[in-house]
Amino acid sequence: MEENSFNISVIQQNKKQIGTLKRNNERIRVASAKNYRKRNKKYFNALTFMLIFIILFNIGAMFITNMLVMKQPDIELKEANPATANRNNFTLHQEAYRIISAFYLNMLVYAGLVFYHIFYTLKVIYTNKQLRSVAFSYIFLFIAFMFDFINDLGYMIGKWVFG
């Protein structure tokens, strides 16, 4: 009987030690990430600006696309938002729920990017490898959304110039 109680007390002591080690490890990791951010402040600022431009390019491309669609005089405009259509007696688009779902999904992606940036990029990164992998993913997104925006802008300018 005494042997079992000894094993239980040893197990409880080991659990306490493991908990203490985990807390210390977390504290050291957070301090390392904070110190790493201080040393590489320019890179983290560049990533933040890149994220802002990613979102602005995407919103700009959506705005230009919607503006070009609205300028077509021979197209009958229909409302994609069911609540607005009911309130203002507009004609509801036949694919309204799919369109509004795509819009909500887009906003969810923006929220996810911002959440990832705040709670991972700015708080967890403490090695060069992590910073490089995040930087490459941001650069890829930046280039993709920039090309989308430039293509829409070029199309809009072409419509204005050539009719």
N, C-alpha and C positions, 0 to 999 in steps of 0.2 A: 504494500500500500504506500509506503513511504517513497518507493522508487517511482511510482506513477505521479505523485505530487511533485517530486523533484523535477521530473520531465516536463510537467505542465508549467512550473515556474520558470524553467529554462526556456521553454517555448515562448512564454509571455515576455521574458526579458529580450529574447531575440526579436520578437515583433516590435518592441519598443525601440530597439537599436535600429532596425530596418526603417521604421518610421522616421527616426531622427536623421538617419543617413539620407533618406529621400528628401526631407525638408532642407537639409544642408545642400544637397545636390541641386535642388530647385533654386535656392538662394544664390548659389555660385553661378548657375546658368543665367539667371536674370541679371546678375551683376556683370557677367561677361558680355551679355548682349548689350547692356547699357554702355559699357566701356567701348565695345566694338562700334556702336552707333556714334559715339562721340568722335572716335578716330576716323570714321568714314562718313562724316556728316554730309559731304557734298554728294556722295553716291545715293544716299537715302533721300536727300532733297530732290535729286534728279529723278529718282523713281516716283516720288510723290507728284512732281510736275508731269511726268510721263503718264501717270494714271489719270490726272486731271485732263490732259489732252486726249487720251483715249476716249474718255466719256464725252468730251466736247465734240470730237470728230464724229462719233457715232450719232450723237443728238443732231449735229449739223447735217449729217448725211440724211437722217430721217426727215428733218425739216425741209431740206432741199427737195427730196423725193416727193414729199407731200405737197410742197408748193408747186412743183411741176405738174403733178396730177391735177391740182385744183385749177391750173391755168388752161386746161383743155376745155374749150367752150362747148364742144359737142358731146361731152360726157355728163350724164346726169349724176349729181352728187348724192350719195346716200350716207346716212349717219352710221358709224361703226359702234358707237356707244349706245347700248339699249336704253339706259336710263335717260340720256339726253334725247333720244328719239321719242320716247314716250312723253317726256315733259314738254317738248316743243312741237309735237306732231310732225316730225320728220319721217322720211321713208327709211326704214331700217335695212341695212345692207344684208343680203342673204347669207353672207359669211361673217356676220358681225361678231359672233362669239369667238370664232377662230382669230379674227383680227385683234380683238381686245385681249384675248389670251396671249397672243404674241407680244403685245405691248407690255402686259404684266410680266411676262417672262423676261423681256428686255430689262425692265426695272429691277427684277429679281437678280439678274446677272450683274447689273451695276451695284446693287447692294452687296452682292457676294464679293465683287472685286474690292469694294471699299472695306468690307469686313476683313477680307484676306490681307489687305494692305495694312490696316490698323493693327490687327491682332496677330498677324504672323510676321509680315515684313518688318514692322517697326518694333516688335517685342521679342521675337524668337531668334532672329538671325544673329549668329555670332561667329561664323566662319566665312572665309572667302568663297568656298565652294557653294554654300547656301546663297550668298549674295550674287554670285555669278549665275546660278540657275534661275533665281528670281529676276535678275536683270535681263537674261535672255528671253524669258517668257514675256516680260513687259515690252521689250523691244519688238518681239514678234507681233504682239497685239497692237502696239503703236503703229507699226508699218501696215498691218492689215487694215486697221480702221482709218489710217491716213489715206491709203489708196482708195478706199471706199468713198471717203469724203471728196477727194480730188476728182475721182471719176464723176461723181454726181455734180460737183461744181463745174467741171469742164462741160458736161452735158447741158447744164443750165446756161452757161455762157454761150455755148454753141446755139442753143435755142434762141437766145436773145439776139445774137449777131446775125444768124442766118434764117431766123424765123421759123 
